[in-house]
Amino acid sequence: MASHILSRRSTLAMALLALSATCGAASADPYLVGRGMSDITGEAAEVGMMGYASLSQVSAGIHMRQRARAFIVADQASGKRMVFVNNDLGMVFQGVQQAVLRQLRARYGSLYGADNVILAATHTHAGSGGFSHYALYNITTYGYNKRSFDAIVSGIVAAIDKAHRDLKPGSIAIGKGQLTDASNNRSLLAYQRNPQAERERWNSPIDPDMTVLRFRQGADDVGVISWFATHGVSMSPTNHLLSPDNKGYAAWRWEHDLKGVRYNADGDFVAAFAQSNAGDMTPNLSLDGTGPTRNEFDNTRIIGERQLQKALAIYNGALEPLAGTLDYRQRFIDFSRVSVAANFADGRTRGTCPAALGTAFAAGTEDGRGLDGFNEGDLAGNPFFQAIGGILTPAPQWVRDCHGAKPVLLAPGVQQPVPWSPEVLPVSIVRIGQLAIVAAPGELTIMAGRRIRETVQAALGDSVKHVVIAGYANAYSGYVTTPEEYDAQHYEGASTHFGKWTLGAYQQSYHELATALRQGLPAYASAPTRDLSDQQLSFQTGVVLDNTPLFKGFGEVVRQANASYVRGQRVEVEFWTGHPKNDLRQNGSFLEVQRWDGAAWRTVATDGDWNTIYRWVRVDPVWGSSKAAISWDIPADAATGQYRIRHDGNYKNGWDGSIRALTGISRTFQVN
């Protein structure tokens, strides 16, 4: 019955779109525009986190919830449409794309597919991990985490569904500017290997370009996308709280503080701070894992605020309306075996290789060093660790030879029985009027991104004036450096999976797509992809049971609030609780700060807000007891009055294994 209703809903939507297309010539709005947002926060305790590949970085609470922010644009003239979803994730892995597309197909038929849906990640390093279907990315998370995977997929689909139901006649305007104090080049020596004339032409070792799209439905502003290149590593490897990092802070500030969003309405303003070619761009301005300060929360706020203020200035300045056709081209390409034409290489036909990682992959970056015994730029490698890597992922000599200057540490692209990382990757270009969005399934350094933008611009011709890279999109398979940077074998070059000519393979692929787009021809055939959803292993134990100390109950206060506070102080309360894996409380909260308004308690903050922290603390692993430590930094503009802290959670009953709800409420306290 439900599928019939969804099918009728999809048919009705397409009929309305067709009707609007017949009236498009008379409409002042060239497009239909829709936006939506949903929660994608994963498991908040005892799960390895994604990004730093650190076994010791295990989730233990939430600083801010992670969200999917979706936009749909439909061309009223042609009926074609596209989806862009910005996700507070380290990466969008291919398994996530496959699961999202399956659910969209079940709801909407052929309306949305791999060719017109871009799922991009902000590259936060502070989310729960284990949601890849490839082993390389699940090693430090002790395997696959289905609950986090399902939360991500369902949240993305919910955001798209909201945007789909929100479609109304609207317009899009584009603006550009430069932000110079929110990034630094963490791989400057490798960057300086690029030709001097090219470096002088760009005149900066960072990519300061910010591109902003303003979305309107009629005269109403409904959303914004801002693309800017800086890594999501303001939160450090010692952090254990789930967080969307600096881009998530910028989004929250615009939505929550400037637009009054409380994340509970379909019509909420959506502010997406998206990632671009950020492979060698770090927000740690001092290049020692710190900067602008030595406090990771301050760094997240400062770098996020700088992105916000620049985006606001562009958004409120002189913008150029987008006008013209909406179209797209997409392919799946096997990047382990691309023959790269001479004009995209060094004047000779070259080729890519099965994926391999060099020893500098383990060395880490200038702002986040890795294992002892590994150094960037070491072209000889470490024989001992190379031997160990050869046991884990044995690489034939021809694979090592193919990678040239790279001393191979691991070869995740060698079949065993399937590669540890994907080799068949989606590449796509979406055109909206004079804007082209290039979706890249990896981390492009700034010079690699510049070369791809120029390749696409040249192929599309004068009808397209703006080209933006949407990085970390639709799949993930490491870095993309220039050949010159690759030969330096710093972290980024060692993490360029398919060898020295990886960038050339991408340029060639995007050139073919852009040419087909300009000529109105179909893209070349795609390579077959594999689905590994039924081959996942997890080596983590689930929640066995939850307990409290003797004579204590779930939800009871362990640490009580003070009787009164003044603005600027921190309220700290603790409760006996259950494991947060029992219920992720998607689109909900583990905490509420409530204020008495004279008639009822009103929620003024949740665990999705900047000034709250929910920490989960294991007290006795044998007995199964734990507590929720909740803090609220009282804002300087908080209303005076009576407040309380509420904690909601769930515990697993040790007798029957059932999951039961719990609630704890602090004493009432005064804010003066």
Secondary structure, DSSP 8 states (H G I E B T S, - for coil): -HHHHHHHHHHHHHHHHHHHHHTGGG-S--EEEEEEEEE-----EEEEEESS--TT-EEEEESS--EEEEEEEEETTT--EEEEEEESSS---HHHHHHHHHHHHHHHTTSS-TTTEEEEE--BS-EE----SSGGGTGGGTB--HHHHHHHHHHHHHHHHHHHHT-EEEEEEEEEEE--SS-EETTHHHHTTS-HHHHHHHT-SS--EEEEEEEEETTEEEEEEEEE---B-SS-TT--SB--HHHHHHHHIIIIIIH---S--TT--EEEEEE-S-TTEES-TTSSS--S-S-HHHHHHHHHHHHHHHHHHHHTS--EE--S-EEEEEEEEETTS-EE-GGGTTSS-EE--S--EEGGGTTEETTEE--TT--TT-SS--HHHHHHHHHHS---HHHHHHTTT--EEE-TTS-SSS-SS--EEEEEEEEETTEEEEE-SSEE-HHHHHHHHHHHHHHH-TT--EEEEE-SBS----EE--HHHHHHT-HHHHT-TT-TTHHHHHHHHHHHHHHHHHHT------------TTS--B--------B--TT--TT-EEE---SEE-TT-EEEEEEEE--GGG---TTS-SEEEEEE-SSSEEEEEETTSTTEEEEEEEEETTTTEEEEEEEEE--TT---EEEEEEEEEEEE-TTT--EEEEEEE---EEE-
